[in-house]
Amino acid sequence: MTLEEAIKARHSVRAYKAQPLAEDIVKVLEKEIEEQNRQGHLHIQLIKNEPKAFQGKLAKYGKFSNVTNYLVMAGQKAEDLDERIGYYGEHLVLLAQTLGLNTCWVGLSYSKIPGTYVLEEGEVIKAYIAIGYGETQGVGHKIKTVGKASNASDITPSWFRKGVEAALLAPTAVNQQKFFFEYVPAKDSKPAQVIAKRSFSLIGYTQLDLGIAKYHFEVGAGKDNFEWA
């Protein structure tokens, strides 16, 4: 499965089988987590066979069941931390999908269990990602049109539309999709640029959502076709 195929196949899954992660898959995940931590200056951690984080009232309210493996999404406090968490975390989500796993971004419906993770001075946790073998493959949700999420038109290149279409399949908090992509044509010696914006939401999480959507956009559009403005 390619990343493009993973984008189309991925849906948030909240119920999991009582099945430990295969050792070879764990090795792949841990190696990639190390690389994403390096690139994103983060402290993502894979927690295995630990059921308590998703047994509280919030987890039940969120309809989570049998979650025993998850990613702790942490990093040093910074203005752009949420966006980096979303961007590099979604890379791991799509990787997991290619490995036959299911996932779900979790902003509130978890408990922080002391001793299960390590935080350095100045680090904070921004989210968890449930990961494992889903009881189902999840279901899709209603999404915005390309026109409502971008300035795509008959004169914008096809790669831009493909990027927006991929971004619209990205998970966002309560499916709010508070993002907008603007195409800026190449000019003089500058290549084509894309502006990624987020709008206000009472729910929050828009910066994290934008990071997730930007990663999807890059996969769909092709990173070599543009620069982020």
Secondary structure, 3 states (H helix, E strand, C coil): CCHHHHHHHCCECCEECCCCCCHHHHHHHHHHHHHHHHHHCECCEEECCCCHHHCCHHHHHCCCECCCCEEEEEEECCCCHHHHHHHHHHHHHHHHHHCCCEEEEECCCCCCCCCCCCCCCCEEEEEEEEEECECCCCCCCCCCCHHHHECCCCCCCHHHHHHHHHHCCCCCHHHCCCEEEEEECCECCECCEEEEEECCCCCCCHHHHHHHHHHHHHHHHCHHHCEEC
